Amino acid sequence: MKQEVKANLHGMLAKIHFSFDMWSGPNQHAYQAVVAHWVDRNGHLHAVLLSLHRFLGAHSGLNQADHLWQTITDYGIAPFVSMFNVDNATNNDTVLVVLAERLRSSGYSSFDPVADRLRCFGHVINLVMKRILWGTDIHAYEGERPPNRADIEELQRWHRVGPLGKLHNTLTYILKTPQ
């Protein structure tokens, strides 16, 4: 499977774009996923999970960059690195700065860690709505519990507010689901 993905990656027409993220599984192990996005010679869009590393140690930008660099070099795709879509965590800034330095020192790319980064829109909306709804107490609504009568009444009040209320209800639903 890995050889087939490598062949596809090397046969594409354009640069390869990436997304990556860290999370902890229910087993309390940390993971970093790296996904490549590219268009093949036939114009078909691909998104493939390149790696799902069990992550040991701190989630620092340098440690994450090491895992990401290992994935890029394992697949031999350093010359094709283009854009990244990641959330707003400051350690992701560090990941991309370190990656840019490694690419430049290897003679592969003029990757710019600021200009070639897209911030995850879902993450941005989540942060904005938490700030609007709960001010500085962004953890006020992170407990998981089934909706009660007060929750339903609150959603109905927000719904009457119009588009902002609908956005509130959507984000409330997102925050309450494990998805």
C-alpha positions as CSV (number, residue, x, y, z in Angstrom):
1,M,0.0,0.0,0.0
2,K,2.8,2.5,0.9
3,Q,4.6,1.8,-2.4
4,E,1.3,2.5,-4.3
5,V,0.8,5.8,-2.4
6,K,4.5,6.7,-3.1
7,A,4.0,6.0,-6.8
8,N,0.8,8.1,-6.9
9,L,2.5,11.0,-5.0
10,H,5.5,11.0,-7.4
11,G,3.1,10.9,-10.5
12,M,1.1,14.0,-9.6
13,L,1.0,17.3,-11.6
14,A,1.2,19.8,-8.8
15,K,2.7,20.3,-5.3
16,I,1.5,18.2,-2.4
17,H,-0.5,20.0,0.3
18,F,-0.7,18.7,3.9
19,S,-2.8,18.7,7.0
20,F,-1.7,17.3,10.4
21,D,-3.0,17.2,13.9
22,M,-2.4,15.8,17.3
23,W,-4.8,14.2,19.7
24,S,-5.1,11.7,22.5
25,G,-7.0,8.4,22.0
26,P,-9.2,6.8,24.6
27,N,-6.2,4.7,25.6
28,Q,-4.4,7.9,26.8
29,H,-1.8,7.6,24.0
30,A,-1.0,10.6,21.9
31,Y,-1.0,10.4,18.1
32,Q,0.0,12.7,15.1
33,A,-1.8,12.1,11.9
34,V,-0.4,13.4,8.6
35,V,-2.6,13.7,5.5
36,A,-1.4,14.5,2.0
37,H,-3.7,16.2,-0.6
38,W,-2.8,16.3,-4.3
39,V,-4.2,16.2,-7.8
40,D,-3.0,13.3,-10.0
41,R,-2.3,13.4,-13.8
42,N,-6.0,12.8,-14.5
43,G,-7.1,15.7,-12.5
44,H,-8.4,13.6,-9.6
45,L,-8.1,15.0,-6.1
46,H,-6.6,12.6,-3.5
47,A,-6.4,12.8,0.3
48,V,-4.4,10.0,1.9
49,L,-3.4,9.4,5.5
50,L,0.4,9.1,5.2
51,S,1.1,8.4,8.8
52,L,-0.5,7.9,12.2
53,H,2.5,8.1,14.6
54,R,2.1,7.1,18.2
55,F,3.6,10.2,19.8
56,L,5.9,10.0,22.8
57,G,7.1,13.0,24.7
58,A,6.0,16.6,24.7
59,H,3.8,18.0,22.0
60,S,6.3,20.7,21.3
61,G,6.7,22.1,17.8
62,L,10.2,20.6,17.5
63,N,9.0,17.0,18.4
64,Q,6.0,17.3,16.0
65,A,8.4,18.6,13.3
66,D,10.6,15.6,13.7
67,H,7.6,13.2,13.1
68,L,6.4,15.3,10.2
69,W,9.9,15.4,8.6
70,Q,10.3,11.6,9.0
71,T,7.0,11.1,7.1
72,I,8.0,13.5,4.3
73,T,11.4,11.9,3.9
74,D,10.0,8.3,4.2
75,Y,7.8,9.0,1.2
76,G,10.5,11.0,-0.7
77,I,8.2,13.9,-1.2
78,A,10.3,16.8,0.2
79,P,10.6,18.4,-3.3
80,F,6.8,18.6,-3.6
81,V,5.9,20.2,-0.3
82,S,3.6,23.1,-0.7
83,M,0.8,24.3,1.6
84,F,-0.3,23.2,5.2
85,N,-3.7,23.4,6.8
86,V,-3.4,23.2,10.6
87,D,-5.1,24.7,13.6
88,N,-3.9,27.8,15.4
89,A,-1.9,26.2,18.2
90,T,1.4,28.0,18.6
91,N,3.4,24.8,18.5
92,N,2.2,24.4,14.9
93,D,3.9,27.8,14.1
94,T,7.1,26.2,15.4
95,V,6.5,23.0,13.4
96,L,6.3,24.9,10.1
97,V,9.3,27.1,10.9
98,V,11.4,24.1,11.6
99,L,10.1,22.3,8.5
100,A,10.9,25.3,6.4
101,E,14.5,25.4,7.7
102,R,14.9,21.6,7.0
103,L,13.5,21.9,3.5
104,R,15.8,24.9,2.7
105,S,18.9,23.3,4.2
106,S,18.2,20.2,2.1
107,G,17.8,22.3,-1.0
108,Y,14.2,21.2,-1.7
109,S,11.9,24.1,-1.3
110,S,11.2,27.8,-0.7
111,F,8.4,26.9,1.6
112,D,7.2,29.9,3.7
113,P,5.8,28.9,7.1
114,V,3.5,32.0,7.2
115,A,2.4,32.5,3.6
116,D,2.0,28.7,2.9
117,R,-0.1,28.0,5.9
118,L,-3.9,27.9,6.0
119,R,-5.5,28.0,9.4
120,C,-8.3,25.5,10.0
121,F,-11.5,27.4,9.6
122,G,-13.5,25.1,11.9
123,H,-11.0,25.7,14.6
124,V,-11.2,29.5,14.0
125,I,-15.0,29.5,14.2
126,N,-14.9,27.4,17.4
127,L,-12.5,29.8,19.1
128,V,-14.5,32.9,18.0
129,M,-17.8,31.4,19.2
130,K,-16.4,30.4,22.5
131,R,-15.1,33.9,23.0
132,I,-18.5,35.4,22.0
133,L,-20.5,33.1,24.2
134,W,-18.3,32.7,27.2
135,G,-15.9,35.6,27.2
136,T,-12.7,34.7,28.9
137,D,-14.1,31.5,30.4
138,I,-13.6,29.3,27.3
139,H,-13.9,26.1,29.2
140,A,-17.3,27.0,30.6
141,Y,-19.2,24.6,28.3
142,E,-16.8,21.7,27.8
143,G,-18.5,19.2,30.1
144,E,-20.4,16.5,28.3
145,R,-23.9,15.8,29.5
146,P,-27.2,15.2,27.9
147,P,-29.3,18.3,27.1
148,N,-31.8,19.2,29.8
149,R,-34.8,21.5,29.7
150,A,-32.7,24.6,30.4
151,D,-30.4,23.7,27.4
152,I,-33.3,23.3,25.1
153,E,-34.8,26.6,26.3
154,E,-31.5,28.3,25.8
155,L,-31.2,27.0,22.2
156,Q,-34.7,28.2,21.5
157,R,-33.9,31.7,22.8
158,W,-30.7,31.8,20.6
159,H,-32.7,30.6,17.6
160,R,-34.9,33.7,17.9
161,V,-31.8,35.9,17.7
162,G,-31.4,35.0,13.9
163,P,-28.2,34.0,12.1
164,L,-26.1,34.5,15.2
165,G,-28.5,32.2,17.1
166,K,-28.3,29.6,14.4
167,L,-24.5,29.7,14.5
168,H,-24.7,29.4,18.3
169,N,-26.9,26.4,18.0
170,T,-24.7,24.7,15.4
171,L,-21.6,25.2,17.5
172,T,-23.3,24.1,20.6
173,Y,-24.2,20.9,18.8
174,I,-20.6,20.5,17.6
175,L,-19.2,21.0,21.1
176,K,-21.5,18.3,22.5
177,T,-20.7,15.6,20.0
178,P,-17.6,13.4,20.0
179,Q,-17.2,13.9,16.3
